[in-house]
């Protein structure tokens, strides 16, 4: 799966068996790997894909560290519950 056709597009690969991580984004290559064995449902896989896509979108933000980036992603994922 390729997010867009530009030179620096996101490439998402799926692995059936892998590490304990649900997904990993590599900013050096704009590649995300989703480990299917770490998920319980299709919705769970969709959420991990969304999480890694957000990492891709935030990749050029140099003024936040990894913990702040994870906090932004967490807030985005649960934002609809906090608004309602």
N, CA, C and O atoms as CSV, one atom per row, in Angstrom:
chain,resi,resn,atom,element,x,y,z
A,1,UNK,N,N,0.854,-1.161,0.000
A,1,UNK,CA,C,0.000,0.000,0.000
A,1,UNK,C,C,0.907,1.233,0.000
A,1,UNK,O,O,1.832,1.317,0.808
A,2,UNK,N,N,0.653,2.189,-0.896
A,2,UNK,CA,C,1.420,3.430,-0.967
A,2,UNK,C,C,0.449,4.585,-0.793
A,2,UNK,O,O,-0.572,4.652,-1.478
A,3,UNK,N,N,0.770,5.510,0.136
A,3,UNK,CA,C,-0.150,6.593,0.492
A,3,UNK,C,C,-0.328,7.604,-0.638
A,3,UNK,O,O,-1.454,8.026,-0.902
A,4,UNK,N,N,0.740,7.998,-1.306
A,4,UNK,CA,C,0.608,8.922,-2.433
A,4,UNK,C,C,1.706,8.624,-3.444
A,4,UNK,O,O,2.557,7.768,-3.203
A,5,UNK,N,N,1.691,9.311,-4.548
A,5,UNK,CA,C,2.618,8.982,-5.626
A,5,UNK,C,C,3.878,9.835,-5.614
A,5,UNK,O,O,4.701,9.719,-6.523
A,6,UNK,N,N,4.051,10.684,-4.615
A,6,UNK,CA,C,5.235,11.528,-4.557
A,6,UNK,C,C,6.465,10.684,-4.204
A,6,UNK,O,O,6.356,9.552,-3.735
A,7,UNK,N,N,7.612,11.268,-4.443
A,7,UNK,CA,C,8.872,10.580,-4.199
A,7,UNK,C,C,9.027,10.153,-2.739
A,7,UNK,O,O,9.565,9.081,-2.462
A,8,UNK,N,N,8.567,10.970,-1.818
A,8,UNK,CA,C,8.713,10.659,-0.394
A,8,UNK,C,C,7.429,10.092,0.206
A,8,UNK,O,O,7.107,10.385,1.357
A,9,UNK,N,N,6.700,9.294,-0.550
A,9,UNK,CA,C,5.430,8.753,-0.089
A,9,UNK,C,C,5.633,7.682,0.981
A,9,UNK,O,O,6.711,7.101,1.109
A,10,UNK,N,N,4.587,7.443,1.732
A,10,UNK,CA,C,4.609,6.431,2.777
A,10,UNK,C,C,4.358,5.064,2.167
A,10,UNK,O,O,3.439,4.883,1.369
A,11,UNK,N,N,5.180,4.119,2.550
A,11,UNK,CA,C,4.988,2.733,2.137
A,11,UNK,C,C,4.627,1.938,3.376
A,11,UNK,O,O,5.347,1.977,4.375
A,12,UNK,N,N,3.508,1.211,3.318
A,12,UNK,CA,C,3.058,0.402,4.442
A,12,UNK,C,C,3.158,-1.064,4.044
A,12,UNK,O,O,2.560,-1.498,3.059
A,13,UNK,N,N,3.922,-1.814,4.824
A,13,UNK,CA,C,4.068,-3.256,4.596
A,13,UNK,C,C,3.437,-4.007,5.756
A,13,UNK,O,O,3.398,-3.513,6.882
A,14,UNK,N,N,2.949,-5.194,5.473
A,14,UNK,CA,C,2.320,-6.031,6.489
A,14,UNK,C,C,3.130,-7.303,6.659
A,14,UNK,O,O,3.525,-7.937,5.680
A,15,UNK,N,N,3.374,-7.669,7.911
A,15,UNK,CA,C,4.078,-8.907,8.236
A,15,UNK,C,C,3.139,-9.753,9.082
A,15,UNK,O,O,2.488,-9.251,9.999
A,16,UNK,N,N,3.075,-11.033,8.769
A,16,UNK,CA,C,2.199,-11.933,9.514
A,16,UNK,C,C,2.794,-12.224,10.888
A,16,UNK,O,O,2.076,-12.243,11.888
A,17,UNK,N,N,4.089,-12.448,10.938
A,17,UNK,CA,C,4.771,-12.737,12.191
A,17,UNK,C,C,5.890,-11.726,12.360
A,17,UNK,O,O,6.586,-11.387,11.402
A,18,UNK,N,N,6.056,-11.251,13.576
A,18,UNK,CA,C,7.110,-10.273,13.799
A,18,UNK,C,C,7.363,-10.058,15.270
A,18,UNK,O,O,7.203,-10.969,16.083
A,19,UNK,N,N,7.754,-8.867,15.599
A,19,UNK,CA,C,8.087,-8.537,16.986
A,19,UNK,C,C,6.814,-8.257,17.784
A,19,UNK,O,O,5.705,-8.394,17.268
A,20,UNK,N,N,6.983,-7.865,19.041
A,20,UNK,CA,C,5.838,-7.577,19.895
A,20,UNK,C,C,5.191,-6.239,19.575
A,20,UNK,O,O,4.080,-5.967,20.030
A,21,UNK,N,N,5.864,-5.406,18.804
A,21,UNK,CA,C,5.296,-4.110,18.401
A,21,UNK,C,C,4.092,-4.349,17.495
A,21,UNK,O,O,4.033,-5.344,16.772
A,22,UNK,N,N,3.145,-3.436,17.543
A,22,UNK,CA,C,1.993,-3.514,16.642
A,22,UNK,C,C,2.347,-2.940,15.277
A,22,UNK,O,O,1.877,-3.412,14.242
A,23,UNK,N,N,3.190,-1.909,15.303
A,23,UNK,CA,C,3.635,-1.273,14.074
A,23,UNK,C,C,4.842,-0.407,14.357
A,23,UNK,O,O,5.049,0.047,15.483
A,24,UNK,N,N,5.631,-0.185,13.332
A,24,UNK,CA,C,6.831,0.644,13.450
A,24,UNK,C,C,6.912,1.538,12.224
A,24,UNK,O,O,6.695,1.083,11.101
A,25,UNK,N,N,7.228,2.825,12.441
A,25,UNK,CA,C,7.447,3.755,11.336
A,25,UNK,C,C,8.926,4.105,11.289
A,25,UNK,O,O,9.520,4.477,12.301
A,26,UNK,N,N,9.515,3.981,10.105
A,26,UNK,CA,C,10.915,4.328,9.882
A,26,UNK,C,C,10.973,5.623,9.078
A,26,UNK,O,O,10.695,5.631,7.878
A,27,UNK,N,N,11.337,6.723,9.750
A,27,UNK,CA,C,11.350,8.029,9.081
A,27,UNK,C,C,12.441,8.122,8.026
A,27,UNK,O,O,12.326,8.910,7.088
A,28,UNK,N,N,13.494,7.334,8.164
A,28,UNK,CA,C,14.591,7.382,7.195
A,28,UNK,C,C,14.151,6.921,5.808
A,28,UNK,O,O,14.657,7.403,4.795
A,29,UNK,N,N,13.202,5.981,5.772
A,29,UNK,CA,C,12.759,5.411,4.501
A,29,UNK,C,C,11.273,5.650,4.219
A,29,UNK,O,O,10.756,5.200,3.196
A,30,UNK,N,N,10.576,6.365,5.133
A,30,UNK,CA,C,9.126,6.586,5.007
A,30,UNK,C,C,8.381,5.267,4.850
A,30,UNK,O,O,7.493,5.133,4.008
A,31,UNK,N,N,8.757,4.308,5.670
A,31,UNK,CA,C,8.168,2.971,5.613
A,31,UNK,C,C,7.583,2.618,6.971
A,31,UNK,O,O,8.199,2.852,8.011
A,32,UNK,N,N,6.391,2.055,6.943
A,32,UNK,CA,C,5.758,1.553,8.161
A,32,UNK,C,C,5.532,0.060,7.993
A,32,UNK,O,O,5.139,-0.406,6.924
A,33,UNK,N,N,5.786,-0.680,9.058
A,33,UNK,CA,C,5.521,-2.114,9.058
A,33,UNK,C,C,4.443,-2.379,10.097
A,33,UNK,O,O,4.557,-1.949,11.245
A,34,UNK,N,N,3.406,-3.084,9.694
A,34,UNK,CA,C,2.317,-3.465,10.578
A,34,UNK,C,C,2.440,-4.969,10.823
A,34,UNK,O,O,2.406,-5.766,9.886
A,35,UNK,N,N,2.583,-5.343,12.099
A,35,UNK,CA,C,2.709,-6.757,12.469
A,35,UNK,C,C,1.327,-7.304,12.823
A,35,UNK,O,O,0.771,-6.987,13.875
A,36,UNK,N,N,0.790,-8.120,11.942
A,36,UNK,CA,C,-0.584,-8.588,12.081
A,36,UNK,C,C,-0.784,-9.493,13.284
A,36,UNK,O,O,-1.879,-9.530,13.846
A,37,UNK,N,N,0.250,-10.228,13.694
A,37,UNK,CA,C,0.104,-11.155,14.817
A,37,UNK,C,C,-0.113,-10.437,16.156
A,37,UNK,O,O,-0.483,-11.073,17.142
A,38,UNK,N,N,0.110,-9.143,16.196
A,38,UNK,CA,C,-0.049,-8.371,17.435
A,38,UNK,C,C,-1.422,-7.718,17.551
A,38,UNK,O,O,-1.643,-6.904,18.447
A,39,UNK,N,N,-2.343,-8.062,16.660
A,39,UNK,CA,C,-3.667,-7.445,16.638
A,39,UNK,C,C,-4.750,-8.485,16.897
A,39,UNK,O,O,-4.580,-9.676,16.635
A,40,UNK,N,N,-5.870,-7.992,17.420
A,40,UNK,CA,C,-6.977,-8.880,17.756
A,40,UNK,C,C,-8.145,-8.783,16.784
A,40,UNK,O,O,-8.991,-9.676,16.745
A,41,UNK,N,N,-8.202,-7.706,15.995
A,41,UNK,CA,C,-9.327,-7.529,15.074
A,41,UNK,C,C,-8.905,-6.647,13.901
A,41,UNK,O,O,-7.833,-6.042,13.910
A,42,UNK,N,N,-9.762,-6.592,12.904
A,42,UNK,CA,C,-9.506,-5.739,11.749
A,42,UNK,C,C,-9.512,-4.268,12.167
A,42,UNK,O,O,-8.698,-3.483,11.679
A,43,UNK,N,N,-10.412,-3.895,13.055
A,43,UNK,CA,C,-10.453,-2.520,13.557
A,43,UNK,C,C,-9.151,-2.156,14.265
A,43,UNK,O,O,-8.666,-1.031,14.141
A,44,UNK,N,N,-8.602,-3.084,14.990
A,44,UNK,CA,C,-7.319,-2.897,15.671
A,44,UNK,C,C,-6.203,-2.630,14.658
A,44,UNK,O,O,-5.339,-1.784,14.890
A,45,UNK,N,N,-6.223,-3.344,13.550
A,45,UNK,CA,C,-5.233,-3.132,12.479
A,45,UNK,C,C,-5.407,-1.751,11.873
A,45,UNK,O,O,-4.422,-1.056,11.622
A,46,UNK,N,N,-6.666,-1.339,11.630
A,46,UNK,CA,C,-6.929,0.002,11.091
A,46,UNK,C,C,-6.387,1.084,12.017
A,46,UNK,O,O,-5.815,2.070,11.552
A,47,UNK,N,N,-6.563,0.909,13.315
A,47,UNK,CA,C,-6.071,1.896,14.273
A,47,UNK,C,C,-4.548,1.989,14.245
A,47,UNK,O,O,-3.988,3.079,14.360
A,48,UNK,N,N,-3.881,0.852,14.093
A,48,UNK,CA,C,-2.417,0.876,14.017
A,48,UNK,C,C,-1.950,1.543,12.731
A,48,UNK,O,O,-0.980,2.301,12.741
A,49,UNK,N,N,-2.627,1.269,11.632
A,49,UNK,CA,C,-2.282,1.934,10.365
A,49,UNK,C,C,-2.433,3.443,10.537
A,49,UNK,O,O,-1.553,4.205,10.137
A,50,UNK,N,N,-3.543,3.877,11.130
A,50,UNK,CA,C,-3.762,5.308,11.365
A,50,UNK,C,C,-2.644,5.881,12.231
A,50,UNK,O,O,-2.141,6.969,11.950
A,51,UNK,N,N,-2.256,5.172,13.264
A,51,UNK,CA,C,-1.192,5.617,14.160
A,51,UNK,C,C,0.115,5.829,13.393
A,51,UNK,O,O,0.782,6.848,13.570
A,52,UNK,N,N,0.477,4.875,12.547
A,52,UNK,CA,C,1.727,4.980,11.793
A,52,UNK,C,C,1.639,6.067,10.718
A,52,UNK,O,O,2.640,6.720,10.425
A,53,UNK,N,N,0.459,6.271,10.127
A,53,UNK,CA,C,0.280,7.346,9.143
A,53,UNK,C,C,0.466,8.701,9.810
A,53,UNK,O,O,1.047,9.609,9.215
A,54,UNK,N,N,-0.018,8.848,11.031
A,54,UNK,CA,C,0.174,10.111,11.743
A,54,UNK,C,C,1.655,10.333,12.028
A,54,UNK,O,O,2.137,11.461,11.925
A,55,UNK,N,N,2.392,9.266,12.389
A,55,UNK,CA,C,3.849,9.396,12.541
A,55,UNK,C,C,4.463,9.943,11.249
A,55,UNK,O,O,5.325,10.821,11.282
A,56,UNK,N,N,4.007,9.413,10.120
A,56,UNK,CA,C,4.493,9.868,8.812
A,56,UNK,C,C,4.181,11.354,8.606
A,56,UNK,O,O,5.030,12.106,8.127
A,57,UNK,N,N,2.984,11.768,8.961
A,57,UNK,CA,C,2.581,13.167,8.778
A,57,UNK,C,C,3.359,14.120,9.678
A,57,UNK,O,O,3.574,15.278,9.319
A,58,UNK,N,N,3.780,13.641,10.841
A,58,UNK,CA,C,4.506,14.476,11.792
A,58,UNK,C,C,6.024,14.371,11.646
A,58,UNK,O,O,6.758,14.972,12.430
A,59,UNK,N,N,6.497,13.628,10.670
A,59,UNK,CA,C,7.926,13.303,10.553
A,59,UNK,C,C,8.847,14.513,10.445
A,59,UNK,O,O,10.004,14.436,10.860
A,60,UNK,N,N,8.370,15.620,9.901
A,60,UNK,CA,C,9.221,16.797,9.714
A,60,UNK,C,C,9.152,17.793,10.869
A,60,UNK,O,O,9.809,18.833,10.829
A,61,UNK,N,N,8.376,17.490,11.877
A,61,UNK,CA,C,8.272,18.390,13.032
A,61,UNK,C,C,9.486,18.171,13.926
A,61,UNK,O,O,9.593,17.155,14.614
A,62,UNK,N,N,10.383,19.122,13.905
A,62,UNK,CA,C,11.631,18.982,14.656
A,62,UNK,C,C,11.525,19.517,16.078
A,62,UNK,O,O,12.421,19.289,16.890
A,63,UNK,N,N,10.449,20.221,16.388
A,63,UNK,CA,C,10.348,20.842,17.715
A,63,UNK,C,C,9.596,19.991,18.735
A,63,UNK,O,O,9.292,20.480,19.822
A,64,UNK,N,N,9.284,18.722,18.417
A,64,UNK,CA,C,8.690,17.822,19.396
A,64,UNK,C,C,9.516,16.546,19.472
A,64,UNK,O,O,10.076,16.094,18.473
A,65,UNK,N,N,9.584,15.967,20.675
A,65,UNK,CA,C,10.321,14.716,20.831
A,65,UNK,C,C,9.364,13.534,20.673
A,65,UNK,O,O,8.177,13.727,20.408
A,66,UNK,N,N,9.873,12.320,20.833
A,66,UNK,CA,C,9.064,11.123,20.605
A,66,UNK,C,C,7.887,11.018,21.570
A,66,UNK,O,O,6.793,10.622,21.168
A,67,UNK,N,N,8.100,11.370,22.840
A,67,UNK,CA,C,7.003,11.296,23.807
A,67,UNK,C,C,5.902,12.296,23.486
A,67,UNK,O,O,4.720,11.981,23.618
A,68,UNK,N,N,6.279,13.498,23.065
A,68,UNK,CA,C,5.281,14.490,22.679
A,68,UNK,C,C,4.526,14.037,21.438
A,68,UNK,O,O,3.316,14.241,21.332
A,69,UNK,N,N,5.237,13.424,20.500
A,69,UNK,CA,C,4.597,12.917,19.282
A,69,UNK,C,C,3.577,11.835,19.629
A,69,UNK,O,O,2.470,11.834,19.091
A,70,UNK,N,N,3.938,10.916,20.520
A,70,UNK,CA,C,3.005,9.869,20.937
A,70,UNK,C,C,1.789,10.478,21.647
A,70,UNK,O,O,0.667,9.995,21.492
A,71,UNK,N,N,2.019,11.537,22.423
A,71,UNK,CA,C,0.922,12.212,23.105
A,71,UNK,C,C,-0.036,12.856,22.107
A,71,UNK,O,O,-1.251,12.791,22.289
A,72,UNK,N,N,0.497,13.474,21.060
A,72,UNK,CA,C,-0.335,14.071,20.012
A,72,UNK,C,C,-1.165,12.989,19.330
A,72,UNK,O,O,-2.362,13.172,19.109
A,73,UNK,N,N,-0.540,11.876,18.999
A,73,UNK,CA,C,-1.251,10.782,18.319
A,73,UNK,C,C,-2.342,10.219,19.224
A,73,UNK,O,O,-3.453,9.954,18.766
A,74,UNK,N,N,-2.030,10.033,20.514
A,74,UNK,CA,C,-3.017,9.531,21.468
A,74,UNK,C,C,-4.205,10.487,21.547
A,74,UNK,O,O,-5.358,10.055,21.525
A,75,UNK,N,N,-3.924,11.775,21.639
A,75,UNK,CA,C,-4.993,12.781,21.725
A,75,UNK,C,C,-5.854,12.773,20.468
A,75,UNK,O,O,-7.072,12.925,20.552
A,76,UNK,N,N,-5.238,12.598,19.313
A,76,UNK,CA,C,-5.997,12.545,18.065
A,76,UNK,C,C,-6.883,11.308,18.018
A,76,UNK,O,O,-8.021,11.374,17.552
A,77,UNK,N,N,-6.371,10.191,18.495
A,77,UNK,CA,C,-7.128,8.942,18.449
A,77,UNK,C,C,-8.345,8.981,19.375
A,77,UNK,O,O,-9.384,8.401,19.060
A,78,UNK,N,N,-8.219,9.660,20.513
A,78,UNK,CA,C,-9.306,9.699,21.496
A,78,UNK,C,C,-10.024,11.042,21.520
A,78,UNK,O,O,-10.880,11.260,22.378
A,79,UNK,N,N,-9.701,11.942,20.607
A,79,UNK,CA,C,-10.281,13.281,20.596
A,79,UNK,C,C,-11.787,13.299,20.467
A,79,UNK,O,O,-12.452,14.127,21.089
A,80,UNK,N,N,-12.328,12.409,19.680
A,80,UNK,CA,C,-13.786,12.417,19.488
A,80,UNK,C,C,-14.518,12.117,20.794
A,80,UNK,O,O,-15.642,12.586,20.977
A,81,UNK,N,N,-13.924,11.358,21.701
A,81,UNK,CA,C,-14.570,11.071,22.985
A,81,UNK,C,C,-14.503,12.259,23.933
A,81,UNK,O,O,-15.434,12.498,24.701
A,82,UNK,N,N,-13.395,13.008,23.879
A,82,UNK,CA,C,-13.253,14.144,24.777
A,82,UNK,C,C,-14.080,15.348,24.326
A,82,UNK,O,O,-14.401,16.214,25.139
A,83,UNK,N,N,-14.424,15.412,23.048
A,83,UNK,CA,C,-15.235,16.518,22.534
A,83,UNK,C,C,-16.712,16.313,22.852
A,83,UNK,O,O,-17.430,17.267,23.152
A,84,UNK,N,N,-17.156,15.066,22.785
A,84,UNK,CA,C,-18.593,14.819,22.989
A,84,UNK,C,C,-18.995,14.758,24.430
A,84,UNK,O,O,-20.170,14.557,24.735
